[in-house]
Amino acid sequence: DLPEDGLVNITVFDIMGRSVITLVNTEQNAGHKFINWNVTNSADQSISAGLYFFTIRAADFTQTRKMVLLK
Protein backbone atom coordinates (compact mmCIF):
# COMPACT_ATOMS: atom_id res chain seq x y z
CA ASP A 1 0.00 0.00 0.00
CA LEU A 2 1.27 3.42 -0.97
CA PRO A 3 -0.15 6.10 1.34
CA GLU A 4 0.67 9.06 -0.94
CA ASP A 5 1.74 9.83 -4.50
CA GLY A 6 5.49 9.72 -5.13
CA LEU A 7 8.50 8.15 -6.79
CA VAL A 8 8.72 4.41 -6.12
CA ASN A 9 11.77 2.24 -6.77
CA ILE A 10 11.88 -1.54 -6.35
CA THR A 11 15.19 -3.23 -7.15
CA VAL A 12 16.26 -6.88 -6.80
CA PHE A 13 19.85 -7.71 -5.81
CA ASP A 14 21.80 -10.98 -5.75
CA ILE A 15 23.68 -12.27 -2.69
CA MET A 16 26.80 -10.33 -3.78
CA GLY A 17 24.87 -7.04 -3.82
CA ARG A 18 24.75 -6.70 -7.61
CA SER A 19 21.58 -5.31 -9.10
CA VAL A 20 19.61 -8.02 -10.92
CA ILE A 21 16.66 -5.95 -12.13
CA THR A 22 14.77 -2.78 -11.34
CA LEU A 23 11.09 -3.70 -11.27
CA VAL A 24 9.68 -0.21 -10.68
CA ASN A 25 11.24 3.23 -10.98
CA THR A 26 8.35 5.59 -11.68
CA GLU A 27 5.97 8.04 -10.09
CA GLN A 28 3.05 6.11 -8.59
CA ASN A 29 -0.36 7.22 -7.37
CA ALA A 30 -1.41 6.39 -3.83
CA GLY A 31 -3.23 3.12 -3.31
CA HIS A 32 -2.82 -0.64 -3.25
CA LYS A 33 -0.18 -1.87 -5.72
CA PHE A 34 0.80 -5.28 -7.07
CA ILE A 35 3.81 -6.27 -9.16
CA ASN A 36 4.47 -9.57 -10.87
CA TRP A 37 8.08 -10.51 -11.65
CA ASN A 38 8.81 -13.11 -14.33
CA VAL A 39 12.10 -14.09 -12.60
CA THR A 40 14.43 -12.66 -15.23
CA ASN A 41 17.26 -10.18 -14.99
CA SER A 42 17.50 -6.82 -16.77
CA ALA A 43 18.76 -8.63 -19.92
CA ASP A 44 15.56 -10.75 -19.91
CA GLN A 45 17.52 -13.91 -19.00
CA SER A 46 16.18 -16.40 -16.47
CA ILE A 47 17.97 -16.28 -13.12
CA SER A 48 18.98 -19.21 -10.96
CA ALA A 49 17.41 -20.34 -7.71
CA GLY A 50 18.95 -18.88 -4.59
CA LEU A 51 18.88 -16.06 -2.06
CA TYR A 52 18.03 -12.55 -3.28
CA PHE A 53 17.25 -9.20 -1.68
CA PHE A 54 14.83 -6.51 -2.77
CA THR A 55 14.76 -2.88 -1.75
CA ILE A 56 11.64 -0.73 -1.81
CA ARG A 57 12.09 3.04 -1.76
CA ALA A 58 9.16 5.46 -1.66
CA ALA A 59 9.49 9.05 -0.42
CA ASP A 60 11.28 8.80 2.95
CA PHE A 61 10.54 5.06 3.32
CA THR A 62 13.21 2.42 2.54
CA GLN A 63 12.98 -1.27 3.30
CA THR A 64 15.21 -4.19 2.31
CA ARG A 65 13.96 -7.75 2.61
CA LYS A 66 15.38 -11.10 1.63
CA MET A 67 13.65 -13.71 -0.49
CA VAL A 68 14.40 -17.26 -1.52
CA LEU A 69 13.80 -18.17 -5.12
CA LEU A 70 12.87 -21.83 -5.58
CA LYS A 71 12.45 -23.41 -8.99
Secondary structure, 3 states (H helix, E strand, C coil): CECCCEEEEEEEECCCCCEEEEEEEEEECCECCCCCCCCECCCCCECCCEEEEEEEEECCEEEEEEEEECC
